[in-house]
Amino acid sequence: MSTSWNRKCTSYGLIDSAEYTTEISSRLDLLNAYGDWVANWVQQGWDAYLVTFMFHNLSGPINSQITQMHQEVTTLFTKLITRMVRKPRSSVWAPYRPKGVFIPDLPVVKRIKTPLKDAISNNGLHMHGIVLANRWCRLTDPLDIHFSEKRRTYVAGKIRSIDVAPITKRPEYTTEYAGKGLKRPCFNPDHVLILPRALSELPDNDNRAR
């Protein structure tokens, strides 16, 4: 990673160098735990996908931008859930909802091969994720095909583009790649988004109707 990009990352000021040094071991443990979690579901017959989101211009400092990214991805994930599971609030069908872990990241300058607009928009800030899905309920197509066919449904709001790629081998390695932002001092575990929300966290239907 170039020195200039290190300065750019550190300039966000979310964590000082000393704190980052003491945290890196626990961050790596967290990434390993995510990798084991993904591999376990794959062993149970679930499909895993590497998903990358790019966004239109997001306002505010980086913490505000990440909050907006979380909101947009959560909205997208809610759409996906309703297409996969007929009654996502049912305790019977809730276990079949898709699962995902999403982590923000910045591009490494020497490896940038994306269009200039991707590097400039939000200073290149984007989000990687691992999504786990099954084909035992309503949706029987692989997610890469589903997102391609239903692009207009999901590329909405502040989401500018979505790339979905099946993980065919080494899910732990791909999960570590998706979570590499956690290895950088400008991000921290609080920036990780895990979906879906537990049923106990969802608002009551009666409250939503008011």
DAJOJO-V799938 format. One record per residue. D_FIRST is the distance of its C-alpha to the first C-alpha in Angstrom with 2 decimals. Layout:
BEGIN
D_FIRST + D_FIRST
END
This chain:
BEGIN
0.00 + 3.79 + 6.60 + 8.52 + 6.86 + 7.00 + 10.47 + 11.21 + 10.70 + 12.69 + 15.17 + 16.64 + 18.19 + 18.90 + 18.35 + 18.18 + 16.10 + 19.22 + 20.10 + 16.73 + 17.02 + 20.49 + 19.67 + 16.87 + 19.62 + 21.70 + 18.91 + 18.37 + 22.16 + 22.32 + 20.06 + 22.27 + 25.30 + 24.29 + 23.82 + 27.25 + 28.75 + 27.72 + 28.90 + 32.17 + 32.99 + 32.23 + 34.64 + 37.18 + 37.09 + 34.72 + 32.35 + 28.63 + 26.41 + 22.78 + 23.04 + 20.67 + 21.97 + 21.27 + 23.34 + 25.35 + 24.72 + 24.82 + 26.39 + 25.70 + 22.90 + 20.23 + 22.60 + 25.25 + 23.09 + 22.23 + 25.96 + 26.86 + 24.54 + 26.30 + 29.64 + 29.04 + 27.85 + 30.79 + 33.19 + 31.98 + 32.26 + 35.78 + 36.76 + 35.50 + 37.44 + 40.67 + 40.36 + 39.87 + 42.35 + 45.69 + 46.15 + 42.75 + 44.49 + 46.81 + 46.21 + 47.26 + 44.68 + 41.81 + 40.43 + 39.96 + 37.67 + 34.14 + 31.46 + 27.86 + 24.81 + 22.32 + 19.00 + 17.08 + 13.49 + 11.27 + 9.68 + 6.16 + 7.14 + 7.17 + 9.03 + 11.31 + 14.81 + 16.76 + 19.43 + 18.76 + 20.81 + 18.51 + 15.50 + 17.93 + 20.00 + 19.12 + 15.82 + 14.80 + 15.84 + 17.39 + 18.76 + 18.74 + 21.83 + 23.95 + 27.57 + 30.48 + 33.72 + 37.07 + 39.66 + 42.71 + 43.60 + 43.83 + 40.76 + 41.08 + 38.50 + 34.94 + 32.59 + 30.74 + 34.18 + 35.32 + 32.44 + 32.89 + 36.62 + 36.43 + 33.55 + 35.64 + 36.28 + 32.69 + 30.89 + 32.57 + 32.14 + 28.63 + 27.12 + 26.32 + 25.40 + 25.26 + 24.03 + 25.77 + 25.33 + 27.48 + 26.02 + 28.20 + 26.83 + 24.65 + 24.57 + 22.89 + 19.84 + 19.75 + 20.27 + 17.27 + 15.17 + 17.00 + 16.39 + 12.69 + 12.74 + 14.80 + 12.11 + 10.65 + 12.87 + 13.82 + 15.81 + 18.59 + 21.25 + 23.58 + 21.49 + 22.33 + 25.26 + 27.72 + 30.57 + 33.49 + 35.03 + 37.80 + 41.27 + 42.23 + 39.58 + 40.92 + 43.42 + 47.02 + 48.30 + 51.06 + 48.67 + 46.61 + 49.86 + 50.89
END
